[in-house]
Amino acid sequence: MRVKGGPASRRKHKKIFKANKGYRMSRKSLWHPSNEAYLHAGEYAFAGRRLRRRDLRSLWITRINAGLLDFDLSYSKFTALLKKARIEIDRKILSELAVSNIPAFKAIVEKSLK
């Protein structure tokens, strides 16, 4: 007897249609466009997770640079000074300090200038 796999296909289709709620036109209601949209969305999400890291690093550098305006320092010179002073703080923490804890950021900058 031939096995057609109807219930399994139905489950798979229901899963994809549920994931594609909010899509427009045939991308939410017809199987082939819906499945294609689902696969593309996964690829875009994967790429987006990589791009987010790039964007956040850029944001952190911009915030640090803005915090350094008071000291007449550029970001590139500041990173060189940090390396020379053997201060190892990542960009994320430095940007948080530059935005929310200015005295601590100022102390780090002054320590790197010595």
C-alpha positions as CSV (number, residue, x, y, z in Angstrom):
1,M,0.0,0.0,0.0
2,R,1.2,3.5,-0.9
3,V,2.1,6.0,1.9
4,K,1.2,9.6,1.0
5,G,2.0,11.4,4.2
6,G,-1.1,13.6,4.4
7,P,-1.1,14.3,8.1
8,A,2.7,15.1,8.1
9,S,2.3,17.5,5.2
10,R,-0.7,19.2,6.9
11,R,1.3,19.7,10.1
12,K,4.2,21.1,8.1
13,H,2.0,23.5,6.2
14,K,0.2,24.6,9.4
15,K,3.5,25.4,11.0
16,I,4.7,27.5,8.0
17,F,1.3,29.3,7.7
18,K,1.4,30.1,11.5
19,A,4.9,31.5,11.2
20,N,3.9,33.7,8.2
21,K,1.0,35.5,9.9
22,G,1.3,39.2,9.1
23,Y,2.7,38.6,5.6
24,R,0.7,40.0,2.7
25,M,-1.2,38.4,-0.1
26,S,-0.3,34.9,-1.3
27,R,2.8,34.8,1.0
28,K,0.5,34.1,3.9
29,S,-2.2,31.9,2.3
30,L,-0.7,29.8,-0.5
31,W,1.8,27.0,0.1
32,H,4.6,27.7,-2.3
33,P,4.9,31.5,-1.9
34,S,4.5,31.0,1.8
35,N,7.2,28.4,2.1
36,E,9.6,30.5,0.0
37,A,8.9,33.6,2.1
38,Y,9.5,31.5,5.3
39,L,12.9,30.3,4.0
40,H,14.0,33.8,2.9
41,A,12.9,35.2,6.2
42,G,15.2,32.7,7.9
43,E,18.2,33.8,5.8
44,Y,17.5,37.5,6.4
45,A,17.3,36.8,10.2
46,F,20.6,35.0,10.1
47,A,22.3,37.8,8.2
48,G,20.6,40.4,10.5
49,R,22.1,38.8,13.6
50,R,25.6,39.3,12.0
51,L,24.8,42.8,11.0
52,R,23.6,43.7,14.5
53,R,27.0,43.1,15.9
54,R,28.6,45.4,13.3
55,D,26.0,48.1,14.0
56,L,26.5,47.9,17.8
57,R,30.3,48.1,17.5
58,S,29.8,51.2,15.3
59,L,27.4,52.7,17.9
60,W,29.9,52.0,20.8
61,I,32.7,53.7,18.9
62,T,30.5,56.7,18.1
63,R,29.5,57.1,21.8
64,I,33.1,56.8,23.0
65,N,34.2,59.4,20.5
66,A,31.5,61.7,21.6
67,G,32.6,61.3,25.2
68,L,36.2,62.1,24.2
69,L,35.3,65.5,22.8
70,D,35.8,67.2,26.2
71,F,39.4,65.9,26.3
72,D,40.3,66.9,22.7
73,L,41.1,63.3,21.9
74,S,40.0,61.2,18.9
75,Y,38.9,57.6,19.3
76,S,41.9,56.2,17.5
77,K,44.4,58.1,19.7
78,F,42.5,57.1,22.8
79,T,42.6,53.4,21.9
80,A,46.3,53.7,21.3
81,L,46.7,55.3,24.7
82,L,44.6,52.6,26.4
83,K,46.8,49.9,24.8
84,K,50.0,51.7,25.9
85,A,48.6,52.1,29.5
86,R,47.7,48.4,29.4
87,I,44.0,49.1,30.2
88,E,41.8,46.3,28.9
89,I,38.2,47.5,28.8
90,D,36.0,46.6,25.8
91,R,34.1,49.1,23.7
92,K,30.7,48.1,25.0
93,I,31.7,49.0,28.6
94,L,33.5,52.2,27.6
95,S,30.5,53.4,25.7
96,E,28.2,52.7,28.7
97,L,30.5,54.6,30.9
98,A,30.7,57.5,28.5
99,V,26.9,57.8,28.4
100,S,25.8,57.0,32.0
101,N,28.8,57.2,34.3
102,I,30.9,60.2,33.2
103,P,33.2,60.4,36.3
104,A,34.3,56.8,35.8
105,F,34.9,57.4,32.1
106,K,36.8,60.6,32.9
107,A,39.0,58.6,35.4
108,I,39.8,56.0,32.7
109,V,40.7,58.7,30.2
110,E,43.0,60.5,32.7
111,K,44.7,57.3,33.7
112,S,45.4,56.5,30.0
113,L,46.9,60.0,29.5
114,K,49.5,59.5,32.2
